[in-house]
Structure formats: C-alpha cells, structure tokens
Amino acid sequence: MYYTFIASQSLQLAVPEQPVPIQHYLSEPQRIVRAIADPKRIQSLETDAYRLTMRPLKFFSLKIEPTVDLKIWSDREGTIHLKSVGCELRGIETINEHFKLNLYGTMQPRQLVDRSYLRGGAELSLKIFLPPPFSLMPKAIVQSTGNRLLGNVLLKMKQGLMEQLLLDYGGWARETAKPSIAA
C-alpha cells in the first residue's frame, strides 16, 4: 500500500547586527547546508550540490537511514533555495524503487524597521510503498506516525539552522570585516 507523508515548517529569525550584512553571508549558500546538518554527514558533490546522510530513523519496526542529495542556490533577490534532487534509503534497499522524497525550502532576508530577519519555510513529502504488516495496520495510525516522523526531521533541521547559522554568520562577519594585513 502506498502512503504519502507530509510535513512543513516555517521560520522567522531575528538576526543580530554584525559588521557585514546577512545578505553577503547568504551569497555563500554552502554555509547554509553546514548549518542545517552535522558537517560530518555532508558530502560535497559539485557546485551547490551536496549529499546529506541523515541520522537513522525508526518507523515502527523499520530502521532506515535516508541519504538525500540537495541542491542549494541563491537568486538575485538574495533568496536561498534548497531542493532535494535525489534520495536513497539505506537499511531497506528493496523499498528504494517504491519511494519518492521531496524537500523544498526557501529563506530570504527581510529588513523591518531597524532589524534584519530571516524568513522562510520548508516542505517535506515522502511517497512510499509499505508492505505488510503496515498495510494491515489502521491507515490513520500509519499516516499520523509518518507525518510526525517527517515533522520531527524538519524541526531538527530548523533548530540546527536557527542555532548554527547565527553562530557561523557572527564568526564569518567578524572575520570578513577585519582589515586585511599586507605583508
């Protein structure tokens, strides 16, 4: 039986003032990838493309480890876009041909009065064929558990982004603002 699980998260984050505006930092999208996940779980594939090996997830009795290929880029207005371009499940390889994951998110800088903010959101969906015993379980239980699992994945990404991005931006801004010393 095929199931489609869906989750979304929104983000509004006040950005502390730094010597270099957040817009300059966001022009380096690879920094965003390192903020949403443990850098040890990220592999650079090509320009603006990365492979993220997620922590193992438990869904009822299944233990899976999703690997997601992500494309991240910045447009002319300074909006960061994040999109999944491939995915594989480790742990239950037989399901890979009956599995489709979509992740899409955006984040843009906003100026309100005298404060900078980052505002955005992400949607994560998963279409998967679940064999028995899942097809014998009440659909509502499987559906709510799957939606909750995806929601937790997005929430962890959001929390990492909110914490790590501001730390990285602060260090980057201070380093970038330092006058270069000529030898």
SEFI-219056 format. One line per 10 residues: number of its first residue (from 1); their letters; for each residue z, y, x of N, C-alpha, C. Coordinates in nm, 4 decimals. Each point is the difference from the previous one (the first is absolute). Example, Ala and Ser with C-alpha at 12.3 -4.5 7.8 and 13.67 -1.06 7.14 Angstrom:
<nodes>
1> AS> 0.7800/-0.5690/1.3190/0.0000/0.1190/-0.0890/0.0000/0.1200/0.0900 ~ -0.0720/0.1050/-0.0350/0.0060/0.1190/0.0820/0.0730/0.1090/-0.0770
</nodes>
This chain:
<nodes>
1> MYYTFIASQS> 0.0000/-0.1170/0.0844/0.0000/0.1170/-0.0844/0.0000/0.1241/0.0895 ~ -0.0854/0.0966/-0.0342/-0.0059/0.1258/0.0747/0.1031/0.0984/-0.0540 ~ 0.0620/0.0708/0.0931/0.0958/0.1053/-0.0324/-0.0427/0.1259/0.0732 ~ 0.0249/0.1145/-0.0611/-0.0201/0.1283/0.0660/0.1335/0.0724/-0.0004 ~ 0.0463/0.0312/0.1195/0.1260/0.0722/0.0166/-0.0328/0.1414/0.0470 ~ 0.0780/0.0977/-0.0476/-0.0282/0.1404/0.0299/0.1309/0.0737/0.0272 ~ -0.0061/0.0932/0.0968/0.1140/0.0875/0.0271/-0.0528/0.1340/0.0501 ~ 0.0787/0.1037/-0.0199/-0.0368/0.1315/0.0526/0.1264/0.0750/0.0410 ~ -0.0178/0.0927/0.0906/0.1083/0.0856/0.0468/-0.0572/0.1396/0.0190 ~ 0.0811/0.1006/-0.0280/-0.0393/0.1377/0.0298/0.0933/0.0534/0.1081
11> LQLAVPEQPV> -0.0437/0.1078/0.0627/0.0749/0.0553/0.1122/-0.0028/0.1512/-0.0071 ~ 0.1145/0.0616/0.0147/0.0088/0.1434/0.0246/0.1084/0.0172/0.1045 ~ -0.0392/0.0557/0.1124/0.0882/0.0054/0.1158/0.0004/0.1403/0.0583 ~ 0.1186/0.0626/0.0044/0.0130/0.1308/0.0636/-0.0123/-0.0186/0.1507 ~ -0.0786/0.0843/0.0629/-0.0247/-0.0104/0.1435/0.0729/0.1136/0.0701 ~ 0.0942/-0.0322/0.0903/0.0700/0.1054/0.0734/-0.0981/0.0815/0.0848 ~ 0.0287/0.1279/0.0112/-0.0870/0.0873/0.0797/0.0037/-0.0423/0.1468 ~ -0.1163/-0.0041/0.0608/-0.0154/-0.0358/0.1410/-0.0920/0.1033/0.0651 ~ -0.0047/0.0019/0.1344/-0.0859/0.0981/0.0673/-0.1502/-0.0211/-0.0238 ~ -0.0399/-0.1189/-0.0409/-0.1405/-0.0289/-0.0302/-0.0066/-0.0485/-0.1450
21> PIQHYLSEPQ> -0.0892/0.0563/-0.0815/-0.0069/-0.0390/-0.1421/-0.0322/-0.1484/-0.0198 ~ 0.0487/-0.0553/-0.1091/-0.0200/-0.1415/-0.0333/-0.1485/-0.0343/-0.0130 ~ -0.0828/0.0960/-0.0391/-0.1433/-0.0260/-0.0152/-0.0621/-0.0475/0.1315 ~ 0.0460/0.0536/0.1126/-0.0529/-0.0417/0.1310/0.0415/-0.1437/0.0309 ~ 0.1214/-0.0329/-0.0341/0.0500/-0.1369/0.0202/-0.0802/-0.0992/-0.0843 ~ -0.0288/0.0374/-0.1231/-0.0724/-0.0898/-0.0904/-0.1453/-0.0217/0.0417 ~ -0.0498/0.0815/0.0917/-0.1372/-0.0208/0.0478/-0.0081/-0.1191/0.0957 ~ 0.1141/-0.0628/0.0282/0.0063/-0.1215/0.0820/0.0510/-0.1142/-0.0889 ~ -0.0862/-0.0551/-0.0865/0.0444/-0.0977/-0.1004/0.0673/-0.1248/0.0567 ~ -0.0299/-0.0362/0.1249/0.0623/-0.1196/0.0573/0.1519/0.0130/0.0044
31> RIVRAIADPK> 0.0502/0.1211/0.0037/0.1451/0.0200/-0.0001/0.0604/-0.0430/-0.1340 ~ -0.0748/0.0157/-0.1078/0.0486/-0.0370/-0.1328/0.0185/-0.1511/-0.0086 ~ -0.0939/-0.0754/0.0560/0.0102/-0.1468/-0.0023/0.1283/-0.0443/0.0685 ~ 0.0310/0.0619/0.1140/0.1216/-0.0385/0.0727/0.1260/0.0395/-0.0764 ~ -0.0124/0.0937/-0.0933/0.1163/0.0417/-0.0786/0.0258/-0.0931/-0.1190 ~ -0.1038/-0.0649/-0.0523/0.0216/-0.0833/-0.1192/0.0434/-0.1416/0.0327 ~ -0.0133/-0.0406/0.1257/0.0360/-0.1377/0.0355/0.0467/-0.0062/0.1446 ~ 0.0699/-0.1053/0.0314/0.0466/-0.0259/0.1354/-0.1211/-0.0064/0.0934 ~ -0.0052/0.0859/0.1032/-0.1153/0.0006/0.0908/-0.0301/-0.1364/0.0633 ~ 0.0999/-0.0873/0.0103/-0.0238/-0.1339/0.0556/-0.0831/-0.0859/-0.0948
41> RIQSLETDAY> -0.0095/0.0405/-0.1252/-0.0751/-0.0764/-0.0998/-0.1383/0.0597/-0.0259 ~ -0.0393/0.0980/0.0827/-0.1275/0.0687/-0.0186/-0.0908/-0.0260/0.1193 ~ -0.1236/-0.0336/-0.0299/-0.1007/-0.0225/0.1035/-0.1164/0.0950/-0.0279 ~ -0.0427/0.0744/0.1015/-0.1140/0.0890/-0.0158/-0.1281/-0.0826/0.0037 ~ -0.0879/0.0204/-0.0977/-0.1254/-0.0750/-0.0070/-0.1169/0.0823/0.0531 ~ -0.0103/0.1220/-0.0448/-0.1050/0.0927/0.0414/0.0480/0.1384/-0.0397 ~ -0.0849/0.1002/0.0156/0.0394/0.1350/-0.0365/0.0449/0.0043/-0.1460 ~ 0.1217/0.0412/-0.0211/0.0582/0.0164/-0.1340/0.0115/-0.1290/-0.0808 ~ -0.0031/-0.1166/0.0657/0.0176/-0.1284/-0.0695/0.1095/-0.0798/0.0701 ~ 0.0862/-0.0606/-0.0800/0.1174/-0.0688/0.0532/0.0251/-0.1287/-0.0768
51> RLTMRPLKFF> 0.0639/-0.0952/0.0662/0.0441/-0.1230/-0.0663/0.1519/0.0034/-0.0033 ~ 0.0539/-0.0117/-0.1195/0.1445/0.0009/-0.0218/0.0439/-0.1398/-0.0407 ~ 0.0844/-0.0606/0.0809/0.0591/-0.1293/-0.0346/0.1342/0.0298/-0.0653 ~ 0.0072/-0.0255/-0.1285/0.1218/0.0319/-0.0742/0.1081/-0.1041/0.0257 ~ 0.1221/0.0385/-0.0252/0.1100/-0.0951/0.0086/-0.0218/-0.1078/-0.1063 ~ 0.0457/-0.1221/0.0268/-0.0165/-0.1069/-0.0995/0.0648/0.0378/-0.1338 ~ -0.0686/-0.0348/-0.1074/0.0479/0.0261/-0.1357/0.0275/-0.1321/-0.0690 ~ 0.0996/-0.0001/-0.0858/0.0321/-0.1205/-0.0763/-0.0299/0.0274/-0.1471 ~ -0.0836/-0.0853/-0.0570/-0.0361/0.0093/-0.1410/0.0336/-0.1342/-0.0621 ~ 0.1113/-0.0052/-0.0733/0.0556/-0.1258/-0.0498/0.0167/-0.0933/0.1202
61> SLKIEPTVDL> -0.0695/-0.1131/0.0022/0.0169/-0.0948/0.1111/-0.1030/0.0207/0.1113 ~ -0.0928/0.0939/-0.0179/-0.1031/0.0241/0.1008/0.0477/0.1005/0.1036 ~ -0.0308/-0.0261/0.1252/0.0259/0.0960/0.1065/-0.1357/0.0363/0.0585 ~ -0.0358/0.1275/-0.0097/-0.1307/0.0441/0.0467/0.0146/0.1165/0.0969 ~ -0.0986/0.0144/0.0867/-0.0024/0.1106/0.0950/-0.1371/0.0672/-0.0096 ~ -0.0092/0.1079/-0.0793/-0.1285/0.0685/-0.0140/-0.0375/0.0755/0.1276 ~ -0.1272/-0.0044/0.0328/-0.0571/0.0797/0.1073/-0.1048/0.0889/-0.0654 ~ 0.0176/0.1313/0.0124/-0.0860/0.0952/-0.0696/-0.0730/0.0867/0.1019 ~ -0.1316/0.0095/-0.0147/-0.0789/0.0918/0.0816/-0.0089/0.1318/-0.0752 ~ 0.0357/0.1084/0.0699/0.0066/0.1324/-0.0612/-0.0953/0.0963/0.0682
71> KIWSDREGTI> -0.0566/0.0866/-0.0787/-0.0801/0.1111/0.0511/0.0769/0.1257/-0.0374 ~ 0.0173/0.0901/0.0963/0.0716/0.1245/-0.0275/-0.0806/0.1154/0.0579 ~ -0.0138/0.1059/-0.0795/-0.0774/0.1138/0.0458/0.0511/0.1267/-0.0667 ~ -0.0423/0.1116/0.0565/0.0368/0.1311/-0.0507/-0.1282/0.0720/-0.0411 ~ 0.0009/0.0624/-0.1174/-0.1195/0.0740/-0.0416/0.0124/0.1470/0.0413 ~ -0.1016/0.0795/-0.0328/-0.0033/0.1403/0.0433/0.1121/0.0833/-0.0597 ~ 0.0518/-0.0413/-0.1148/0.1092/0.0754/-0.0625/0.1361/-0.0400/0.0565 ~ 0.0016/-0.0969/0.0914/0.1251/-0.0437/0.0607/0.0684/-0.1134/-0.0743 ~ -0.0649/-0.0554/-0.1013/0.0573/-0.1130/-0.0732/-0.0186/-0.1273/0.0809 ~ 0.1070/-0.0750/0.0134/-0.0047/-0.1301/0.0670/-0.0318/-0.1055/-0.1059
81> HLKSVGCELR> -0.0933/-0.0875/0.0319/-0.0367/-0.1109/-0.0886/0.0313/-0.1310/0.0719 ~ 0.0565/-0.0940/-0.0727/0.0321/-0.1328/0.0520/-0.0582/-0.1011/-0.0975 ~ -0.0782/-0.0942/0.0530/-0.0654/-0.0976/-0.0875/-0.0037/-0.1359/0.0679 ~ 0.0309/-0.1039/-0.0776/-0.0134/-0.1359/0.0529/-0.1479/-0.0368/0.0007 ~ -0.0431/-0.0656/0.1078/-0.1400/-0.0425/0.0106/-0.0107/-0.1503/0.0217 ~ 0.1135/-0.0671/0.0082/0.0016/-0.1447/0.0160/0.1425/-0.0508/-0.0063 ~ 0.0151/-0.1267/-0.0338/0.1337/-0.0578/-0.0092/-0.0084/-0.1509/0.0122 ~ 0.1054/-0.0555/0.0561/0.0099/-0.1452/0.0135/0.1457/-0.0386/-0.0225 ~ 0.0203/-0.1135/-0.0629/0.1355/-0.0521/-0.0188/0.0235/-0.1123/0.0994 ~ 0.1041/0.0137/0.0773/0.0387/-0.1091/0.0886/0.1153/-0.0736/-0.0668
91> GIETINEHFK> -0.0029/-0.1290/0.0096/0.1048/-0.0806/-0.0619/-0.0549/-0.0869/-0.1111 ~ -0.0986/0.0517/-0.0721/-0.0670/-0.0781/-0.1052/-0.1496/0.0334/0.0041 ~ -0.0636/-0.0386/0.1088/-0.1393/0.0345/0.0253/-0.0951/-0.0430/-0.1117 ~ 0.0338/-0.1049/-0.0740/-0.0886/-0.0481/-0.1068/-0.0170/0.1026/-0.1113 ~ 0.0910/0.0947/-0.0104/-0.0088/0.1015/-0.1055/-0.0911/0.1156/0.0426 ~ -0.0300/0.0141/0.1298/-0.0781/0.1142/0.0479/-0.1307/0.0224/-0.0750 ~ -0.0673/-0.1063/-0.0400/-0.1266/0.0180/-0.0714/0.0207/0.0396/-0.1463 ~ 0.1232/-0.0021/-0.0469/0.0329/0.0376/-0.1385/0.0996/0.1162/-0.0001 ~ -0.0262/0.0965/0.0862/0.0995/0.1022/0.0274/-0.0711/0.1319/0.0324 ~ 0.0450/0.1097/-0.0604/-0.0576/0.1314/0.0272/0.1114/0.1029/-0.0038
101> LNLYGTMQPR> 0.0173/0.0705/0.1110/0.1014/0.1044/0.0091/-0.0694/0.1342/0.0159 ~ 0.0473/0.0999/-0.0724/-0.0508/0.1367/0.0124/0.1170/0.0947/0.0196 ~ -0.0099/0.0814/0.1035/0.0980/0.1048/0.0266/-0.0778/0.1285/0.0189 ~ 0.0411/0.1039/-0.0701/-0.0612/0.1306/0.0192/0.1092/0.1043/-0.0130 ~ 0.0017/0.0924/0.0952/0.0989/0.1060/-0.0044/-0.0551/0.1293/0.0562 ~ 0.0594/0.1087/-0.0417/-0.0346/0.1315/0.0533/0.1278/0.0783/0.0262 ~ -0.0116/0.0943/0.0904/0.1119/0.0893/0.0288/-0.0600/0.1319/0.0475 ~ 0.0448/0.1098/-0.0598/-0.0528/0.1283/0.0404/0.1121/0.1002/0.0213 ~ -0.0202/0.0915/0.0955/0.0990/0.1051/0.0218/-0.0139/0.1071/-0.1079 ~ 0.1110/0.0542/-0.0405/0.0029/0.1069/-0.1000/0.0969/0.1071/0.0485
111> QLVDRSYLRG> -0.0337/0.1244/-0.0270/0.0865/0.1119/0.0335/0.0514/0.0578/-0.1309 ~ 0.1302/-0.0012/-0.0203/0.0612/0.0600/-0.1181/0.0966/0.1072/0.0475 ~ -0.0288/0.1229/-0.0361/0.0757/0.1165/0.0445/0.0033/-0.0013/0.1533 ~ 0.1141/-0.0275/0.0601/0.0077/0.0001/0.1465/0.0328/-0.1382/0.0565 ~ -0.0225/-0.1059/-0.0777/0.0294/-0.1369/0.0448/-0.1262/-0.0839/-0.0021 ~ -0.0060/-0.0907/0.0962/-0.1094/-0.0977/0.0016/0.0496/-0.1302/-0.0611 ~ -0.0873/-0.0647/-0.0729/0.0292/-0.1290/-0.0622/-0.1160/-0.0942/0.0257 ~ 0.0301/-0.1266/-0.0046/-0.1037/-0.1024/-0.0054/0.0099/-0.0626/-0.1375 ~ -0.1141/-0.0099/-0.0660/-0.0016/-0.0603/-0.1327/-0.1092/-0.1063/-0.0020 ~ 0.0310/-0.1111/-0.0640/-0.1004/-0.1050/-0.0064/0.0450/-0.1158/-0.0851
121> GAELSLKIFL> -0.0723/-0.1073/0.0147/0.0320/-0.1193/-0.0759/-0.0814/-0.1173/0.0499 ~ 0.0395/-0.1173/-0.0436/-0.0712/-0.1219/0.0386/0.0023/-0.0977/-0.1160 ~ -0.1071/-0.0775/-0.0093/-0.0096/-0.1077/-0.0987/-0.0329/-0.1287/0.0734 ~ 0.0678/-0.1045/-0.0392/-0.0197/-0.1317/0.0598/-0.0240/-0.0984/-0.1133 ~ -0.1080/-0.0753/0.0101/-0.0263/-0.1030/-0.1006/-0.0369/-0.1297/0.0697 ~ 0.0302/-0.1074/-0.0664/-0.0250/-0.1331/0.0540/-0.0486/-0.0890/-0.1132 ~ -0.1181/-0.0559/0.0183/-0.0515/-0.0990/-0.0952/0.0003/-0.1330/0.0738 ~ 0.0650/-0.0992/-0.0587/0.0190/-0.1268/0.0692/0.0009/-0.1159/-0.0998 ~ -0.0535/-0.1112/0.0437/0.0063/-0.1226/-0.0789/0.1258/-0.0749/0.0412 ~ 0.0870/-0.0252/-0.0953/0.1226/-0.0746/0.0272/-0.0089/-0.1370/-0.0673
131> PPPFSLMPKA> 0.0064/-0.1042/0.0803/-0.0101/-0.1360/-0.0547/0.1311/-0.0423/-0.0651 ~ 0.0022/-0.1176/-0.0632/0.1270/-0.0529/-0.0486/0.0964/-0.0100/0.1189 ~ 0.1228/0.0245/-0.0176/0.0777/0.0109/-0.1229/-0.0015/0.1395/-0.0625 ~ -0.0628/0.1005/0.0672/0.0036/0.1365/-0.0529/-0.0693/0.0114/-0.1348 ~ -0.1090/-0.0732/-0.0182/-0.0721/0.0072/-0.1275/0.0804/-0.0615/-0.1146 ~ 0.1051/-0.0741/0.0325/0.0857/-0.0594/-0.1029/0.1204/0.0888/-0.0336 ~ 0.0224/0.1024/0.0810/0.1131/0.0907/-0.0225/-0.0393/0.1058/-0.1030 ~ 0.0989/0.0598/-0.0675/-0.0328/0.1094/-0.0923/-0.0711/0.1135/0.0749 ~ -0.1129/0.0416/-0.0547/-0.0826/0.1011/0.0662/0.0781/0.1290/0.0260 ~ 0.0844/0.0408/-0.0932/0.0763/0.1244/0.0150/0.0922/-0.0047/0.1216
141> IVQSTGNRLL> 0.0584/-0.1161/0.0283/0.0898/-0.0133/0.1155/-0.0793/0.0097/0.1297 ~ -0.1121/-0.0704/0.0073/-0.0842/0.0054/0.1200/-0.0518/0.1423/0.0200 ~ -0.0452/0.0628/-0.1085/-0.0565/0.1351/0.0068/0.1037/0.1015/0.0481 ~ 0.1175/-0.0014/-0.0594/0.1023/0.0987/0.0384/0.0480/-0.0235/0.1430 ~ 0.0097/-0.1258/0.0412/0.0421/-0.0304/0.1373/-0.1053/0.0480/0.0993 ~ -0.1269/-0.0239/-0.0293/-0.1084/0.0455/0.0876/-0.0079/0.1512/0.0086 ~ 0.0121/0.0675/-0.1135/-0.0015/0.1468/-0.0004/0.1174/0.0561/0.0798 ~ 0.1166/-0.0612/-0.0158/0.1190/0.0446/0.0727/-0.0176/-0.0212/0.1506 ~ -0.0584/-0.1120/0.0387/-0.0249/-0.0282/0.1416/-0.0926/0.1060/0.0601 ~ -0.1093/0.0324/-0.0688/-0.0911/0.1037/0.0496/0.0685/0.1361/0.0033
151> GNVLLKMKQG> 0.0810/0.0283/-0.1013/0.0747/0.1254/-0.0019/0.0921/0.0125/0.1196 ~ 0.0648/-0.1095/0.0367/0.0881/0.0012/0.1172/-0.0780/0.0221/0.1291 ~ -0.1193/-0.0571/0.0099/-0.0843/0.0205/0.1183/-0.0345/0.1483/0.0134 ~ -0.0453/0.0612/-0.1090/-0.0340/0.1425/0.0041/0.1219/0.0867/0.0276 ~ 0.1129/-0.0344/-0.0576/0.1219/0.0774/0.0220/0.0401/-0.0032/0.1469 ~ -0.0089/-0.1159/0.0643/0.0322/-0.0090/0.1432/-0.0964/0.0842/0.0829 ~ -0.1277/-0.0005/-0.0369/-0.0977/0.0831/0.0706/0.0339/0.1478/-0.0177 ~ 0.0355/0.0391/-0.1210/0.0349/0.1390/-0.0292/0.1242/0.0420/0.0782 ~ 0.1030/-0.0841/0.0004/0.1225/0.0329/0.0727/-0.0275/0.0149/0.1493 ~ -0.0798/-0.0908/0.0551/-0.0358/0.0097/0.1412/-0.0761/0.1277/0.0290
161> LMEQLLLDYG> -0.0926/0.0335/-0.0874/-0.0788/0.1214/0.0164/0.0895/0.1232/-0.0044 ~ 0.0906/0.0053/-0.0966/0.0869/0.1167/-0.0150/0.0918/0.0185/0.1207 ~ 0.0497/-0.1085/0.0552/0.0906/0.0100/0.1146/-0.0767/0.0204/0.1301 ~ -0.0931/-0.0887/0.0281/-0.0661/-0.0021/0.1295/-0.0977/0.1154/0.0180 ~ -0.0700/0.0380/-0.1053/-0.0981/0.1067/0.0124/0.0659/0.1308/0.0418 ~ 0.1119/0.0348/-0.0620/0.0668/0.1252/0.0356/0.0542/-0.0038/0.1424 ~ 0.0521/-0.1153/0.0430/0.0469/-0.0129/0.1385/-0.1155/0.0146/0.0981 ~ -0.1088/-0.0704/-0.0268/-0.1158/0.0047/0.0884/-0.0619/0.1393/0.0015 ~ -0.0123/0.0609/-0.1163/-0.0565/0.1346/-0.0086/0.0844/0.0993/0.0790 ~ 0.1322/-0.0071/-0.0130/0.0874/0.0911/0.0732/-0.0185/-0.0124/0.1507
171> GWARETAKPS> -0.0001/-0.1239/0.0510/-0.0208/-0.0225/0.1435/-0.1376/0.0441/0.0448 ~ -0.1014/-0.0328/-0.0790/-0.1376/0.0377/0.0319/-0.0145/0.1522/0.0033 ~ 0.0569/0.0700/-0.0989/-0.0120/0.1460/-0.0082/0.0680/0.0677/0.1185 ~ 0.1179/-0.0475/0.0376/0.0693/0.0596/0.1148/-0.0790/-0.0232/0.1288 ~ -0.0534/-0.1202/0.0163/-0.0777/-0.0332/0.1198/-0.1308/0.0792/0.0042 ~ -0.0649/0.0123/-0.1135/-0.1273/0.0723/-0.0082/0.0198/0.1490/0.0246 ~ 0.1118/0.0546/-0.0438/0.0263/0.1435/0.0129/0.0421/0.0401/0.1409 ~ 0.0402/-0.0975/0.0836/0.0408/0.0324/0.1371/-0.1180/0.0589/0.0755 ~ 0.0251/0.1081/0.0743/-0.1104/0.0541/0.0803/-0.0362/-0.0995/0.1106 ~ -0.1289/-0.0156/0.0232/-0.0404/-0.0929/0.1060/0.0256/0.0649/0.1352
181> IAA> 0.0483/-0.0813/0.0918/0.0356/0.0482/0.1333/-0.1159/-0.0314/0.0940 ~ -0.0578/0.1035/0.0571/-0.1118/-0.0200/0.0930/0.0547/-0.0429/0.1352 ~ -0.0673/-0.0957/0.0619/0.0455/-0.0498/0.1305/-0.0529/0.0846/0.1114
</nodes>
